[in-house]
Amino acid sequence: MTGASGFLGSAVVEALAAAGHRVRAGVRRWPDQGVWPDGVRPVQCDVEHGDGLATACEGVDAVIHLAAAMGDSASAQQAVAVDGTARLIEAMVGRCSRLLLASSFAVYDWSRVGATLDEQGALLDDQALHGQDAYTCAKLRQEQLARTLCAQHGIGLTVLRPALIWSGQRRDLSCVGPGNRWLRVVVAPRRSLRLTHVDSCASAFVAALDSRASGQTLNIDDATGITAWDYAGASGARLRVPIPLSLACAVAALAGALLKPLVGADRLPGLLVPQRLQARFHRARAGHAALQRLGWQPPAIASRFH
């Protein structure tokens, strides 16, 4: 597994070990400290440069690809997500014939999504990709490349697209609206959020090792039904200010039009780009019907919101 020391990667390692799998936990650098679970052996490998990949892939039943460069520059994200995936698949040829790839809900074209999202939802095309952030561009190109290369080399590909991943210690409020711990603007406060707890997401990757998942695309969404308003409150926002999505879009369009000549379209904050705003705060519900057909159910997590 690549990205084994990351936020999601650490949880997947624990879940795999708990399920009785033997794991080669791929890390770019040796951690300063920490104890790996029984059955887990750390291996040093780097998708960005290809170091150690062939050895790490030798004799394994499946590769889980989680390595990412989230928050880095566009070129760094491209190097890891796209070029790194090409290197990994090249290393797999003749050594391993199964790949589980972590993609994202970001690859969907939210301007063409209705009330419900499933795995057949329309993806961003080249035209719709304009104005998207570096992460979205990198994940879409990564998924496209993985599908092409796996088909060429006869590698069974399972693409997993998680909703926003959270934990008790890491509550990302970008899905709620702008603000800080004192004041939080809650956009479309009554909409149900698309979320997956990190432990739930990890268990979905374990379930996707099922041979029936080969060739499938699987959304990971716990379908808790918690609203943006309640999630903001449970996450400690002292003062919450509700705002309709239509008003947020109107303000973003006006502010974006005023700022674009000054800073350039590429440097506009995401909240001032209408297509990014629509993707972040879209009302569509998702769920996990495809994973359910593999026998997966998210662990009970309702109490973890508080």
N, C-alpha and C positions, 0 to 999 in steps of 0.2 A: 504494500500500500504506500502510495506517495503521500506526502503531506501529513505524516503520522503524528507530528508534534503540534499540529495546529489545533484551533478551537474545535472544529468538527472531527479532525483526524484523531485526536486523543480519545474522544468519545467512541469512535468507531473501533479503535484498537481494543478498548475495554469491552465493547459489545461482542466483538469477534472472539476474544479470549473467553468470555463468559459462555459463549455458545460452543466452546470446545475446538475452535479452529486454531491451527498453528499459523502464526502471522510473522511475516517479515515486514517490520515497521520501517519504511523508508524515511530517512531524515537527511536534510541537507547538511546540517552541522550536528555534532554530538552534543546532546544536552548537558548542561553543567551538572545537573543532579537529577534524581528521580529514579524510581524503581518501575520496571516494566512488568506487566502481569505475567503469570506463568504461561508458557507457550508462545511468548512474543520475543522475537529476536530483532533488535534494531540493526539496520544496515544503512550505510552511508551511500546516498545516491542523489543526483542532481539533474532534474529534467532540463534545466536551462542550458547546461553544458554537456549533458549526456554521461557524466562520470558515474560509473557503478551501476548503470541501468541493466546492462546485459546480465551481469552476475546476479543482480537482485531478482530478475525474471526467470532465471534458470530453474526449471523443475517445479514451478508453482502452478496451482490449478486455476487461479484467477488473479487479475490485477485490479485493484481499486484505486482510481486516479483522483486524488483530492488536492494535489499541489496547486497553489494559486498565488498570485501577487496582488491581492486586493489592496487598493489604496495607493499603490505605486503609480509611476508614470505610465502613460499609454504604451510606450515602447517596452517597458518592463512587463506589463501585463500581457502584451503580445508575445514576448519572448518565452514566458512561462506557459501561458494557456494554449497558444497555437504552435509555436516552434517546439516547445517542450513536449507537447502531446505527440507531435510527429516523431520526435526522438524516442519517446517511450514506446510507441507502436512499432517502430523499426526494431527496437530491442526485443520486443515480444515475438517477432516473427521467428517461427521454428522453435520457440521456447514455451509459449503460453497462448492458448486460443480463446481466452475469455477476458473481456474488459468491462468494468463497471466505471462509468464516467459521471462525475458530479457536474451537472450543468446548473441551470438557474431558471426561475420564473421570468427573469429579465429578458429571455430570448423571445417571449411571446409578443405579438403586435397587439398591444392593448387597445388600440383604436378599432380593432376588429373583433374584440372579445365582447360577448354579451353578458347575460346575468350569471352564467356558469362557465367555468373554465375546465376543460379536460385536455388530455394529451393530444387530441386532434386539433387543438386551437391553432390559429394562423400564427406563423413565426414572422419576425421582422424580415423584410426584403431589403435590397440595397438602397432603395429610395427612403424607406421608413427608418433606416439605420442612421441617416443624417440627423445630427442633433443629439444622438444618444451618447451616454458617457463611455469612457474607455472600458469599463468593466463589461458593460452590455455588449459592446463590439467584440471584445476578446472572447466572451463566452459563446456568442453565436458562431464566430469563426471557428472556435475550438470544436464545437459540436458538429459543424458541417464537415470539417476536416476529418474528425474521428469516424464519422459515418462512411466517408469516401475510402479512407485507408483501411478500415476494418473490412469493408466489403471486398476490397482488392486482395487482402491477405487472408481471407477466410477466418477472421476473428469474430467471435460472437460478441456483439456490443449490447450492453444495457445502459441506457441513459436515464439518470435520475435527476429530476428537477425539483429541488427543495424550495418551499416557500421561505419567508424570512425566518432565520434560525435564531432562537433566543435561549437564554437560561436564566436561572435566578440571579446569577452574578453578572449577566451580560444581556441587558434588555435594550435592544435597538429600538429607538423611538422614531426612526425616520419614517416608519409607516403610519405614524400618528400625525406628525406635523412639526413645524419648527418651534424651537424654544429651548429652555434649560430646566433645571430642577425646580426653579421657582415659578416660571411661567411657561405654559405649553399651549400653543395654538393647536386645536384638534380639528383637522379637516374631515368633513363628512362624518361627524361623531357617531352616528348610529350604524355605520357599516361594520360588518363582521370582518375581522382581520384574517389574512392568510398567513398562518404561523405554523412552525414546527419546533417543538422543544429539541434541544441538541441530542438528548438521549433517545427521543422518539425517532429523530432523523437517523441516528446511528443504527437503531434496530431495523430501520427500513433497508439500509445497505446490507445488513446481514441477511434479511429476507430475500433480497434481490440476488443472492448467490444461487438461489433455486434455479435449476436449469431451465425451467419454464419461462424465466424472465429474459433469457437470451433473445436478442432481437427486439425487445420491448422498450418503450419509453414510459417512465413512471413518475407521476407527480407525487411529491411528499407534502401533505398538508394535513395537520391534525384535525381540522374542522371542529375546533372548539366552540366557535360561535361567539367568542368574546368580542365586544365592540371596541372601536378605537377609543371611545370615551372611557370605558372601564379599564382598558389596558393602560392608558395614561395615568389613571388614578391609582391602579395597583402598582405602577412603577414609581410612584412617589411624587408626581407633579403636584406642587402646592396649589397652583391656580391654573384652571383649565378654561380656555376660551374657545367655544365652538364656532366653526365657520363653514358654510356650505361649500361644496366642491366647485360649484359654478362661480361663486365669488372669488375663490382662490385662483381659479383659472383666469378670470377677468383681470385680477390684480397682477398676476404673473405676466400675462400678455402685455399689459400696459408698461409695467416696470421693465420687462425684457426689451420692449421696443425702444424705450428711452436709454437703456444702458448699452444696447448692442453697438451703437456707433462709437461709444467710448472705450469699451473693453474688448469688443469683437465677439462674434457668435460662439466661438470655441471656449471662451472664458466666462460665459454666463453661468451663474449658480444653477444647479439642477432645478430648484424650486421656481425659477423664472423661465424655464423651457417647457412649453405646454405639453409636448409629448411625454416628457419625463414625469411631469406632474400627474398626467393621466395614468401612467403606468403605476406610479407609487400609490395613488389613492383610489384606484378603480374599485367599484363595488362588487365585482364578480366574486363568487364563491368557487372554491376549487374542490378540496377533498382528496380522497385516496382510493377511489373505486378500483383502479387497476391493481394497486398493491393488495387490496382486499381480496381480489381473486387469487392471489398467491397465499392467502391465509394470514395476511398481516393486519394487525390492529395497533394503533398508537397506544402506548402505555397511558394509564390514567394520570393526567397532569393538571387537572382543573385547580387543585389546591396549590399548585406551584405558582400561580399568579399572585398570590398574597404573601 
